Amino acid sequence: MTPSRQIQRQPAWIMLASEFGESTLNEKGSGEFDPTFVITKLGAKVNRVTVSGLVERLELRETSNGSQMYQGQLRDPSGLHFISLGE
């Protein structure tokens, strides 16, 4: 029997949508279920964020594999940002 690897949930970071939107570096693990991280301009390694602002538009969409996700627009003091939320 092979030992199973314990998966721990990453903490959510609180940041402005503009900081997250300006992040361009990605890091993905080699395994099928490894999380994908975004590296912010300040060097934070993030895969869960908490954002706040005014939701101006939110639509439920079907993806090609049959799951559902939300797409919309969020306005905060730094401007208007497009968001996609899924599982």
Sequence and secondary structure as in RCSB ss.txt:
>XXXX:A:sequence
MTPSRQIQRQPAWIMLASEFGESTLNEKGSGEFDPTFVITKLGAKVNRVTVSGLVERLELRETSNGSQMYQGQLR
DPSGLHFISLGE
>XXXX:A:secstr
            EE  HHHHHT  EEEE SSTT  EEEE TT  EES EE  SEEEEEEEEE TTS EEEEEEEE
ETTEEEEEEE  
